[in-house]
Structures are given as structure tokens and as C-alpha cells.
């Protein structure tokens, strides 16, 4: 394995750890969230606890696979796209939980969801099996964007 591939794979894993660690940074349970009108189609709370660990592991595997197999320009594109999606995902958390800007939060999560599409395509080109494993993340992040939009409309 070349040094570039090792660095790329490690950077991908580091981005996943930033995403996972930063996801709940602004999520303080002060009762505000519980006071919101929730969409009728919101999944039960335990589903969030099940899907996110799966998502983070699969995203890490996807970025690691891309780092090991893809052309360096494609690796750079995938890492850049993912880093941007992490920025908007963490921006959602900040806007939603700290600022209570539900419209801005919804827009941030929609951008996050849209940015995951090229990551999915790049992953699929490197390994259809890993791409297939990434499908639940795709579904979940678009569902989350819809939920965020619903919170914005209901509150």
C-alpha cells in the first residue's frame, strides 16, 4: 500500500470520527426538543440508536475502500465531498439544538443528504458490495432531512 493510500484511508476514518463525535456535541437534553411538535411519521427513539452506529461503521468502510482502490483524484473528490457533508451535518446539529433555527437546520440537512449521493456513486464504482451496505445511510439521511423539514413546518 502506498503512503498516499494509507493517508487517504486514515483521513477518511478521521472524518468519520469527527462526524460521529461532533454529531451530539450541541445536543443537550434541556427539554426543548421534547417540547416540539413531532411529525406523526417519526421513527421511535431506539431506531436512532441502532442506525447511527451502523451508518458510521459503513461510511468508514466506504471511505477506507475508496482510499485503497480509487484513483487519487477520485479519492480526493470523495474525501472533499464527505468533509463538506460532515460540515453541513454538524451545522444542522448546531442550528437545530443550539440556535433553534429549524429552517436553516432543515436546509443544512438537505444539503448533507444531497452530498451523500456522489459519495454513494463513487463507493459503488469501487465496490458494489460496500455501495449496497451504504444504502441504509442514504435512506436514513434523506429521511432525517424530511424529518427536519417537518419539524420546521410544525414548529
PEUR-V471281 format. One record per backbone hydrogen bond with DSSP energy under -0.5 kcal/mol. NH is the residue of the N-H (numbers start at 0). CO is the residue of the C=O. E is the energy in kcal/mol with one decimal. If there is no record, write none. Layout:
((NH CO E) (NH CO E))
This chain:
((5 1 -2.1) (6 2 -2.8) (7 3 -2.7) (8 4 -2.5) (9 5 -2.3) (10 6 -2.6) (11 7 -2.2) (12 8 -2.0) (13 9 -2.5) (14 10 -2.4) (15 11 -1.8) (16 12 -2.3) (17 13 -2.3) (18 14 -2.5) (19 15 -3.0) (20 16 -2.9) (21 17 -2.7) (22 18 -1.5) (23 19 -0.5) (24 21 -1.2) (26 23 -0.6) (27 25 -1.6) (28 26 -0.5) (29 27 -2.0) (34 30 -1.2) (34 31 -0.7) (35 31 -0.5) (35 32 -1.4) (37 35 -0.5) (41 38 -1.6) (46 43 -1.6) (47 43 -0.6) (47 44 -0.8) (48 44 -1.1) (49 45 -1.1) (50 46 -2.8) (51 47 -1.8) (53 49 -1.1) (54 50 -2.9) (55 51 -2.7) (56 52 -2.2) (57 53 -2.7) (58 54 -2.8) (59 55 -2.2) (60 56 -2.3) (61 57 -2.8) (62 58 -2.8) (63 59 -2.4) (64 60 -2.7) (65 61 -2.6) (66 62 -2.7) (67 63 -1.8) (68 64 -2.2) (69 65 -2.4) (73 70 -0.6) (74 70 -2.4) (75 71 -2.6) (76 72 -2.1) (77 73 -2.7) (78 74 -2.8) (79 75 -2.3) (80 76 -2.8) (81 77 -2.6) (82 78 -2.6) (83 79 -2.2) (84 80 -2.3) (85 81 -2.5) (86 82 -2.2) (87 83 -2.2) (88 84 -2.2) (89 85 -2.8) (90 86 -2.2) (91 87 -2.2) (92 88 -1.9) (93 89 -2.2) (94 90 -3.1) (95 91 -3.2) (96 92 -2.4) (97 92 -0.5) (97 93 -1.9) (98 93 -1.8) (99 94 -1.0) (100 94 -2.5) (101 99 -1.2) (104 100 -2.4) (105 101 -2.3) (106 102 -2.2) (107 103 -2.3) (108 104 -2.3) (109 105 -2.0) (110 106 -2.3) (111 107 -2.2) (112 108 -2.5) (113 109 -2.5) (114 110 -2.3) (115 111 -1.1) (115 112 -0.7) (116 112 -0.6) (116 113 -1.0) (117 113 -0.6) (118 114 -0.9) (119 115 -2.3) (120 116 -2.4) (121 117 -2.7) (122 118 -2.5) (123 119 -2.9) (124 120 -2.0) (125 121 -1.0) (125 122 -1.0) (126 122 -2.4) (130 126 -2.6) (131 127 -2.5) (132 128 -1.8) (133 129 -1.1) (133 130 -0.5) (134 130 -0.5) (134 131 -1.1) (137 133 -2.0) (138 134 -2.7) (139 135 -2.9) (140 136 -2.9) (141 137 -1.8) (142 138 -2.4) (143 139 -3.0) (144 140 -1.9) (145 141 -2.1) (146 142 -2.6) (147 143 -2.7) (148 144 -2.2) (149 145 -2.3) (150 146 -2.6) (151 147 -2.0) (152 148 -1.9) (153 149 -2.6) (154 150 -1.8))
